[in-house]
């Protein structure tokens, strides 16, 4: 086998192992909050960012545990800043991880319409990349990995991540800071929150409109 095949096989095996490990790994929200609460805010924020990046790379479980803990402990604004910093670090790690191990194989074996699609992704309008990053449609982790496999440049994707991530993160952190983890257990908690908070309702409505626009755009591209 050539080098690109070997690296791509390693890439797939690593992803499968990370997802398998994540199924058996558990972090308690209350324990995480209690551990971080022992430190001053700035130091706790630094520890949080390090844990967020390291743990969520090696252990593929939901990042909501970290986001809930940050929202409750730091509040919506500070938690947004800390999560944003962690996600930008993740962009650099995950993008380069998939670019190094998977891009060579993808570039070598893409043919026909798939190769044309790869080129179109690299030339896609900046606005659409921004919307893709902003709307709560695709998890950041999968976007970062997928971007690394395409012809898209790291510089362009990083700019999109810097500009498109804050609104999406802030939207969720505001809700989590008020509602907490109950939002995932009971959907009616989210509905009640939106009904009682006009600004959150408007923001969420705009989010839904953007999500529909992205879905329509994807459907047009597929045709």
N, C-alpha and C positions, 0 to 999 in steps of 0.2 A: 504493500500500500504506500501511496505517496504521503508526504508530510501533511498536506491539507486534509486528507481523509483521516489520518491518525488524530489530528487535533480536533476535528469535528466529532469523532467518536468519543474522545475524551470529554468534550463539551457536553454532549448528550448524557453521558454516564454521570458526570458531576451534577447536572441538573436533576436527574432522576434520584440520585442519592440525597441531594439537599431536600427535595420534596418528600422523600420517604422518611428522612430523619424528622422533618417538621411535623409529621403526623403523630409522633410520640413525645414531642417536646411541649412542655407547658410552663407558662409564666403566670403567676398570680398577680392581678392588677394591684390589689391592696398591698402585697408584699413589695412590689416594685415602687409604689408610691412611698411606702414607709422607709425604704432604703434611701431613696433620693431626698426625702424630707430631712434627713439628718445633716445635710450639707447646706451651706449658703447657696442662694439662688444661682449665681453665676457658675459655681463649681458643680452644682447639681445639673445645670444645663449642659455643661461640658461632658459630664459623665453620661448624661442621657443621650447626647449625640453619638458618643463613642459606642454605647450599648446598642443604640438603634442601628447604626451602620454594621457593626460586627455581627450582632445576633441575627439581624434580619437577612444578612447575606448567607451565613452558614446554616441557619435554621429557618426554613421557609414555612412559617406560619403567619397568621394575620398580623399586620402591623397595627391593627386597632388597639391591641393591648398597650402598646407604647403611646399611641395617640390619646387614648383615654387617660392614661396616667399623667401625661404632660398637660392635657387640658385641665384636669382637676387640680393638679399641683401648681402649675405656672399661670393658669388663666389663658384665655384665647389668644392674646397678642404675643406674649412670650413663648407660648407653646408653638405658635405658628412659626416664629423665628427659628426656634430650635429644630422643629421638624423640617423646615425649609432648608436649613444648613445641612442636615443629615441627608435629605433627598438629593441635594446637589452633589454631595460626596458619593452617594450611590450612583448618580448618573456617570461620574467619572470611572467608578469601579466597574459597574455592570456593562456600560457601553464598551469599554476597552477589553473587558473579559470576553464578551461575545465577538468583538471585532478581531481579537487575536486568535481565538480558537475556532471561530465559525465562518468568518467572512471569506477566507481564502477558498474554502470548500464551496460556499454558496456562489461566489463569483466564477469559479471554475466550471461548475456543473449547471448553472442556469442557462436555459436555452429558450429560443422563441419568445413567446409572449411574456414568460416569467422574467426574462432578461430585460425586455422593454419596460416592464413594471418596475424593476429595480432602478432603471434610469429615471423613470418618472418620479419615483419617490425622492430621489436626490434633487430633482428640480421642482418639487411641489411648492406651491405658494406658501410663503412664510405665515400668512394669516391662518391658513388651514392647519399648519403644524401647531400654531399657537392655540387654536381652538381644541385640537386633539389633546393637547397637554392640559388645557384648562378644564374641560368637561369631565365629570366623574364617570367615564365610560370604560376606560381601560386602566388597570392598576399601573402605577409608575414603574414597578419592577419589570413588567412584561414589555412596556414601551421602551425602557432603557436597553433591554436585551435585544429586542427586535430591531431597534435603530442601529445597533452595532453590527447587525448582520447585513444591513443594506448599504447602499453607496453614499448615504447621507453623511456629511462631514460632522465630526465631533464639535467643531466650532459653531456650526449652524444649530445643531441640536441642543448644545449647552445654552445658547442664547434663548432659544425657545423655552427651555426648562427654567431659566432664570426669570423670564417674563411671564410664563404661563402657569407656573406652579403656585405662587402665593395665594391667588384668589381661591383656588380649589382647596388648598390646605386650610386657609382661614375660615372658609365656609364650614368645613367639618369641625374644626377646633371650636368655633363659636357654639355649635350645637352640642358637642361633647362636653364643653365646660358647663353648660346649663343642664343638660339631660343626663349625661354620664353614660354608662354602658347599657342602661335600660333601652336605649335607642335600637340596639341590635336584638334585644329579647322581645320587645313589644313594639310593633310598627305604629300602634295608636299613640305611643308616647311622642313619636316624631310628628304625627299629624297634629296633636294638641299643641305642641311647641310652635309649629308654624302658624296655627290659627291665632295664637296669642302674641306672636311677634311679627308685625307687619313687614319690617325690614328684612327679616329672615325669609319670609314668605316670598317677597319680591325677588330677592337674590336667588332663591331656589327655583322660582318660575323662570328666570332668565337662564339658569343652568339647564333646565329641562328643554328650553327652546334651542339652546346651543347643542345639546345632545341630539335632538331630533335633526338639526341641520347637519350634524356630522353623519348620522345614519343615512340621511338622504344622499349626501355626497358619496358615501361608501357604496350605496346602491347604484348610483350613476356610474361610478368607476367600474364596478363589477360588470355592468352592461357593456 
